[in-house]
């Protein structure tokens, strides 16, 4: 029982370290052929948005809004993938084969 408790403590520590590390890793996604660039970190937080001035048309703000939404969604998806890969690396030998970390909310 104490061995299992120790393994759980190790797993919790590794998860905490991996989560902290993820905050420092970023991914950037583009929408509209690079007109909008969105950067998100491994904790799935948007950290930057770059908008090409040519994307700003006062008569078509709906297009810009759509590009921002697409860029944010793509960046968050990539950040989620990054997070899952990093967690797999840090916890690989502690999880049963084939276990999907999304089952743990990660």
ABEGO torsion letter per residue (X at the ends): XAAAAAAAAAAAAAAAAAAAAAAABBBBBBBGGGABBBBBBAAGBBABBBBBAAABBAABAAAAAAAAAAAAAAAAAAAAAAAAAAAAAAAAAABBBGBBAAAAGX
